[in-house]
């Protein structure tokens, strides 16, 4: 056992020395973690709130109340009060999605029990944004009517939330992005480290040494996990302080991120031993990241997207990683499987990946 630990320590020092000679890689790893998080969060940041002008021709209490309901409609509008001339110019120039005009007689018409006509001008160049406006305005009207007990509304939803708190789209999105961050950073770094051993032919020393190859492999992965964890934790700090996401359990969140880096580093080591070339490694992991981001529950719980997509999601470790991170940070249960099962799946992925990587190395030693 002492020989195994000696081999593990040697592998750790070996990888640390290699990283020490390539400090630029460490810096770029941190930058990669932050930029990748920003990249995937752009899905929600662009298009989640349509730039909309509000023209207030009525400044009464009812008009102000209706505008407040428009503002409170989640991820539909980014309202800005402005004059009619400026609003029309911005709409014609393509800087606005819509103009909502509150007529001068809005408050008096509503108070008298009649229907007030609200003008909505829409730049329908993008059907998705147009649909957002078409859904949000009636929703705000209904909320306004129910709030003031107007008799014209005969049907209203009685909402019963299963979860005691709301999670906005951006906080959900960026937490899921941390799982992909760990995949890209830890996976690519570990794969590059192992592929480099093949390219530089330093594996000959592994084969000839009497020490345990498993120990050397684990030692290298410990160093990769340490560097990757620092990078992913920095991305997590950006999520907590930059995006304003308050973790449900900070120790649980940081521990879950460490676990994710361990899993994906193990998978990266397996990929590096299979490819044996550093050039395709980054391309592979970045190429996998976006499809996995779409089909892993990163945008919404995957069970809502149909049986086939849900089945495919179960074939990837990112699905389980998203489940664990959403539970630890947002306090959400996004997979039907318990979090303990998600953790078990991640551990099985790690064990299987290390076993395959070790098997490849042992086969190479026997061939030598």
C-alpha positions in Angstrom: 0.0 0.0 0.0 2.9 2.4 0.8 4.2 1.8 -2.8 0.8 2.7 -4.2 0.8 6.0 -2.2 4.4 6.7 -3.3 3.3 6.2 -7.0 0.3 8.4 -6.4 2.5 11.1 -4.9 4.9 10.8 -7.8 2.0 11.3 -10.3 0.8 14.3 -8.4 4.2 15.9 -8.4 4.7 15.1 -12.1 1.4 16.8 -13.1 2.1 19.7 -10.8 5.5 20.2 -12.5 3.9 20.0 -15.9 1.3 22.6 -14.9 4.1 24.7 -13.4 5.8 24.9 -16.7 2.6 25.9 -18.5 1.2 28.6 -16.2 -0.6 30.1 -19.2 -2.7 27.0 -19.4 -3.8 27.5 -15.7 -4.7 31.1 -16.4 -6.6 30.1 -19.5 -8.4 27.4 -17.6 -9.8 30.0 -15.2 -10.7 32.3 -18.1 -12.3 29.4 -19.9 -14.5 28.6 -16.8 -15.7 32.2 -16.6 -16.3 32.7 -20.3 -18.1 29.4 -20.8 -20.4 30.3 -17.9 -21.1 33.6 -19.6 -21.6 32.0 -23.0 -24.3 29.6 -21.9 -26.0 32.2 -19.7 -26.5 34.3 -22.9 -29.4 31.9 -23.8 -31.4 33.5 -21.0 -29.9 37.0 -20.9 -30.7 37.7 -24.6 -34.4 37.5 -25.2 -35.6 36.9 -21.6 -36.9 40.5 -21.4 -38.0 42.2 -24.5 -37.1 45.9 -24.6 -40.5 47.6 -24.5 -41.5 51.3 -24.4 -44.5 52.4 -22.2 -46.2 55.6 -23.2 -48.1 57.0 -20.2 -50.9 59.3 -21.3 -52.7 58.6 -18.0 -50.8 59.0 -14.7 -53.7 57.9 -12.5 -53.5 55.2 -9.8 -55.1 52.5 -11.9 -52.7 53.2 -14.8 -49.7 53.0 -12.5 -51.0 49.8 -11.0 -51.4 48.2 -14.5 -47.8 49.2 -15.4 -46.6 47.6 -12.2 -48.3 44.3 -13.2 -46.6 44.6 -16.6 -43.2 45.0 -14.9 -43.9 42.0 -12.6 -44.6 39.6 -15.5 -41.5 37.4 -15.2 -39.0 37.6 -18.1 -41.3 39.2 -20.6 -40.7 43.0 -20.6 -37.9 45.4 -19.9 -40.1 48.5 -19.7 -38.9 52.0 -20.1 -41.3 55.0 -19.9 -40.7 57.5 -22.8 -42.5 59.9 -25.1 -44.4 58.8 -28.2 -42.0 60.4 -30.7 -38.9 58.8 -29.2 -40.6 55.4 -28.8 -41.7 55.4 -32.5 -38.1 56.3 -33.6 -36.6 53.5 -31.5 -39.2 51.0 -32.8 -38.6 51.9 -36.4 -34.8 51.7 -35.8 -35.2 48.2 -34.4 -34.1 49.1 -30.8 -37.5 48.1 -29.3 -39.7 45.0 -29.6 -42.9 46.8 -28.7 -44.7 50.0 -27.6 -47.5 49.8 -25.1 -49.6 53.0 -24.9 -51.8 53.7 -21.9 -54.5 56.0 -23.2 -55.4 59.2 -21.4 -58.9 57.9 -20.3 -57.6 54.6 -19.0 -58.3 55.1 -15.3 -61.7 56.7 -15.8 -62.8 54.1 -18.4 -61.8 51.2 -16.2 -63.3 52.8 -13.1 -66.7 53.3 -14.8 -66.8 49.6 -15.7 -66.1 49.9 -19.4 -63.3 48.4 -21.5 -60.2 50.5 -22.1 -58.3 49.9 -25.3 -54.6 49.6 -24.9 -52.5 50.1 -28.1 -49.6 47.6 -28.6 -47.3 48.1 -31.5 -45.0 45.1 -32.1 -41.9 44.7 -34.2 -42.7 41.1 -35.3 -39.3 40.4 -36.9 -38.8 37.5 -34.4 -41.8 35.2 -33.7 -40.4 34.2 -30.3 -40.3 37.7 -28.9 -43.7 38.5 -30.5 -45.2 35.4 -28.7 -43.7 36.7 -25.4 -45.5 40.0 -25.9 -48.7 38.3 -26.9 -48.7 36.1 -23.9 -47.5 38.6 -21.3 -50.0 41.5 -22.0 -53.1 39.4 -21.4 -51.5 37.8 -18.4 -50.8 41.3 -16.9 -54.4 42.4 -17.8 -55.8 39.3 -15.9 -53.6 40.0 -12.9 -54.7 43.6 -12.9 -58.4 42.7 -13.0 -58.2 40.1 -10.3 -56.1 42.4 -8.1 -58.8 45.2 -8.3 -61.8 42.7 -8.1 -63.3 43.8 -11.4 -66.5 41.9 -12.2 -65.8 41.4 -15.9 -63.4 38.5 -15.1 -65.3 35.3 -14.7 -62.3 32.8 -14.8 -59.1 33.1 -12.8 -56.5 30.5 -12.0 -56.1 29.2 -8.5 -52.4 28.5 -8.3 -51.0 26.0 -5.8 -47.2 25.9 -5.9 -45.4 22.6 -5.1 -42.3 24.5 -4.1 -42.2 27.2 -1.5 -40.1 29.6 -3.5 -39.8 30.8 -7.1 -36.6 30.4 -9.1 -36.1 32.8 -11.9 -34.9 31.6 -15.3 -31.4 33.1 -15.1 -30.6 31.6 -11.7 -31.8 28.2 -12.9 -29.8 28.5 -16.1 -26.4 29.6 -14.7 -26.5 26.9 -12.0 -27.0 24.2 -14.7 -24.1 25.9 -16.6 -21.8 25.1 -13.7 -22.2 21.4 -14.5 -21.2 22.0 -18.1 -18.4 24.3 -16.9 -17.0 21.4 -14.8 -17.3 19.1 -17.8 -15.4 21.4 -20.2 -12.7 22.5 -17.7 -12.0 19.3 -15.8 -12.7 17.0 -18.8 -10.5 18.9 -21.3 -7.7 19.4 -18.8 -7.5 15.8 -17.8 -7.8 14.6 -21.3 -5.0 16.9 -22.4 -2.8 15.8 -19.6 -3.2 12.1 -20.5 -3.0 12.6 -24.2 0.2 14.6 -23.7 1.8 11.6 -22.0 1.1 9.6 -25.2 2.3 12.3 -27.5 5.5 13.0 -25.6 6.2 9.2 -25.2 6.6 9.6 -21.5 4.4 6.7 -20.9 7.4 4.5 -21.6 8.6 5.5 -18.1 5.3 4.5 -16.7 5.6 1.1 -18.3 9.1 0.4 -17.2 8.7 1.7 -13.6 7.9 -0.9 -10.9 5.4 1.5 -9.3 1.7 1.1 -9.7 0.3 2.7 -12.8 -3.0 3.2 -11.1 -1.3 5.3 -8.4 0.5 7.5 -10.9 -2.8 8.0 -12.8 -4.7 8.9 -9.6 -2.0 11.3 -8.6 -2.2 13.1 -11.9 -6.0 13.3 -11.6 -5.7 14.8 -8.1 -3.7 17.7 -9.5 -6.1 18.1 -12.4 -9.1 18.1 -10.0 -7.4 20.7 -7.7 -6.8 23.1 -10.6 -10.2 22.5 -12.1 -11.9 23.0 -8.8 -10.3 26.4 -8.3 -11.5 27.5 -11.8 -15.0 26.1 -11.3 -15.3 27.7 -7.8 -14.4 31.0 -9.3 -17.2 30.6 -11.8 -19.5 29.7 -8.9 -18.5 32.9 -7.1 -19.5 34.8 -10.3 -22.9 33.0 -10.1 -23.3 33.8 -6.4 -22.2 37.4 -6.5 -22.5 38.5 -10.1 -25.9 36.8 -10.9 -27.2 37.2 -7.4 -27.9 33.5 -6.8 -28.0 32.6 -3.1 -27.1 29.0 -2.6 -29.5 26.8 -0.6 -26.5 25.2 1.0 -23.1 26.7 0.4 -21.1 23.7 1.7 -23.3 21.4 -0.3 -22.9 23.6 -3.4 -19.1 23.7 -3.2 -18.9 19.9 -2.4 -21.1 19.1 -5.4 -18.9 21.1 -7.7 -15.8 19.2 -6.4 -17.6 16.0 -7.1 -18.4 17.1 -10.6 -14.8 18.0 -11.3 -13.7 14.6 -10.0 -16.3 12.8 -12.3 -15.4 14.8 -15.4 -11.7 14.6 -14.8 -12.0 10.8 -14.7 -14.0 10.9 -17.9 -11.4 13.2 -19.4 -8.6 10.8 -18.5 -10.4 8.0 -20.2 -10.9 10.2 -23.3 -7.3 11.2 -23.3 -6.1 7.6 -23.2 -8.5 6.7 -26.0 -7.6 9.6 -28.4 -3.9 9.9 -27.5 -3.8 13.3 -29.2 -4.2 16.7 -27.6 -5.5 18.5 -30.6 -8.9 16.9 -30.8 -9.5 17.0 -27.1 -10.8 20.6 -26.7 -12.8 20.3 -29.9 -14.5 17.2 -28.6 -15.4 18.6 -25.2 -16.6 21.9 -26.6 -18.5 20.1 -29.3 -20.3 17.9 -26.7 -21.0 20.8 -24.3 -23.8 22.6 -26.2 -25.8 19.4 -27.2 -25.5 18.2 -23.6 -26.5 21.7 -22.4 -29.7 21.4 -24.4 -30.4 17.8 -23.5 -29.5 17.4 -19.8 -32.1 19.5 -18.0 -30.0 22.6 -18.1 -32.7 24.8 -19.6 -35.6 23.2 -17.8 -36.3 19.8 -16.1 -35.7 17.3 -18.9 -38.8 15.2 -18.0 -40.9 18.0 -19.6 -39.3 17.6 -23.0 -40.7 14.2 -24.1 -39.7 10.6 -23.5 -37.0 10.2 -26.1 -35.0 13.3 -25.0 -35.4 12.3 -21.4 -34.1 8.8 -22.2 -31.1 10.2 -24.1 -30.4 12.6 -21.2 -30.1 9.6 -18.8 -27.1 8.4 -20.9 -25.0 11.4 -19.9 -23.5 12.2 -16.6 -24.5 15.9 -17.0 -28.1 15.0 -16.4 -27.2 13.7 -12.9 -24.8 16.6 -12.3 -27.5 19.1 -13.0 -29.8 17.3 -10.6 -27.2 17.5 -7.8 -26.3 21.1 -8.4 -29.9 22.4 -8.6 -30.6 20.6 -5.3 -27.6 22.1 -3.6 -27.8 25.6 -4.9 -31.4 26.4 -5.8 -33.0 23.8 -3.5 -34.9 22.2 -6.4 -35.6 18.6 -7.2 -35.4 18.6 -11.0 -35.0 14.9 -11.6 -37.6 12.2 -10.6 -34.7 10.2 -9.2 -33.7 11.1 -5.7 -30.5 13.2 -5.3 -28.8 10.2 -3.7 -29.4 8.2 -6.9 -27.9 11.1 -9.0 -24.9 11.0 -6.7 -24.6 7.3 -7.1 -24.8 7.6 -10.9 -22.0 10.2 -10.9 -19.8 7.9 -8.8 -20.4 5.0 -11.1 -19.4 7.2 -14.1 -16.1 8.1 -12.3 -15.3 4.5 -11.3 -16.1 3.2 -14.8 -14.0 6.0 -16.5 -11.0 5.4 -14.3 -11.3 1.6 -14.9 -11.3 2.1 -18.6 -8.3 4.5 -18.5 -6.4 2.1 -16.3 -7.3 -0.8 -18.6 -5.8 1.1 -21.6 -2.6 1.8 -19.7 -2.3 -1.8 -18.5 -2.8 -3.1 -22.0 -0.1 -0.7 -23.3 2.3 -1.9 -20.6 1.7 -5.6 -21.6 2.1 -4.7 -25.3 5.5 -3.0 -24.4 
